[in-house]
Amino acid sequence: MRFERAHDILIEAKASDILDYVTNPNSWPEWIAASHHIDSPDRPLQKGDTFQERWHTRTGKVILDWVVTAREHPVSWTGETDTTFIGKIIVRYDIKELDNGCRFTRTVINPTRPKAPTEDMVRRVNEEAEISLRNIKSNVEKQRG
């Protein structure tokens, strides 16, 4: 079953600053609660780059091997990993410039999830995404300061 969730936030910064921050996986533990360790070059990643993430969830520790499948600077980036528990995970970042900053959208897709998530799982995904977006906003806006 396909599962997709998109969350967005307005960030008062340049699109390139936002994309460079979120596409350097070393920043992920700063804004994603489940992300605990990254093995990656310390730079924004380009199409074809790979990295490893150590993830801690309610059910335990997981190692995710990511590949960057697309990057169109400064407006979008896509990374993919495969898991044994929910299949492929695709993360896409999209940035749209506005008069008062940029609309940053983070989309997470599970194209072949084995079963539908429970309402509680969807609620937790939404809550964690909102926290992550607020952290990104705070961190990127602080860097401009």
N, C-alpha and C positions, 0 to 999 in steps of 0.2 A: 504494500500500500504506500502511496506517495504521501509524505508529510512535509509541509513547508510552512515556515513562520518568518515573517519580515517585521522588523522593528526599526524605527527611525527617530532622529533627533536633530534639532537645529544646533549647529556649532558655529560660533563666530570665529572663523579662521579660513585661510585659503584652502582650496580643495587639495592642492599638492601637499600641504602640511598634514592634513587629515589622513590622506591616503598613505603618505610615507610613514606616519606613526602606526596605523593599524596593520600595515603590510610588513612591518618588521616584527616577526613572531616573538622576538625577545621582549616586546612590550606586552604581550598577551597576559602574563601573570599579574601585571599591574591593573588589568581591568576585567579579566575573566576569572571568576572564583575557582572554577574546576581546573584551570591550567596552572600547574605547579613547577614545571621545568621545561625549558626549550633547548634543543640542540640545533642551532641554526647560526648562519653568519649574522652578525649584528648590523643589519642594513635592511632596507625595504627589498622584498624578494620579487624577482622577475619570473615571467613564464618559463617553466622548465626547472626552476629551483626546487629543491626538496628540503624538508626539515622534519624533526621528530619532536613530538609533544608528549609530556607525561601529564596525564589527566587523572584527577581524583574525583570520583563521584560517590554517590550514596552507596553504590554497590561494590566499590573497590577502585583499584588503580588500573589504568589502561595506558598502553603506549600506542600513540597514533603516528603513522608515517604519512606525512602530507606531501603533495606535489602541487605546485602552482600551475594551474591550467590556463589562466588568462590574466592579462594586465593591460589596461589601457589608461596610461597616466594622463591626467590626474582624476579620472572619473570612475574607474572600476577595477576590480581584482577578484579572482576566483581561485579557491584552493579546494582540493579533494583528498579524502582519505577513505579507506575501507575498514570496517569493523566486523567482528564476529557477532556482535550483539544487536545492531540495528542496520547492518549493511553499510552502503556508501553514505558518507556525509559530505555535502557540498556547502561551502561557505562563500557567499558573494557579498562584496562591499560595493555600493554604488554611491556616488557623490554628485549632487546637483547644486551648482552655484546659484545663489539667490541674491537679492539686493542687500540683505542683512546677514549674510554668512552663507553657509552651505547646509543642505539637507543630506545627512549621512544615513544610509539605510544598510542594515546588516540582515541578510537573508540566509537562513539555514534550511537546507533541503535534505531529506532522506528519501531518495527516489524509490527505494525498494524495501522499505521497512517491513519486517515480517508480520506485524500487527499494529493496529491503531493504538496511539497513546491514550492513556486514561485522561479524564478531565483533570485529575490532580497533576499528572505529568505536564500537561499543557499549561496549567497555571504556574508551575515551577519554571518551565521554560520561559514564559512571559516575564515572570518576576526577575529571573536571573538576567534576561536580556535587558530589561530596563535598568538594572544596576550597572551592567556592563556599559551601556550607552552613556549613562551619567558619568561614569569613570572616564570614558574616552573624552567626552566633552570637557570635563574638568582638566584632564591632563593636557589636552591639546591647547585649550585656551590659556592655561598657565604657561605653556612653553612660549606662546606669543608675547606674554606680558612683559 
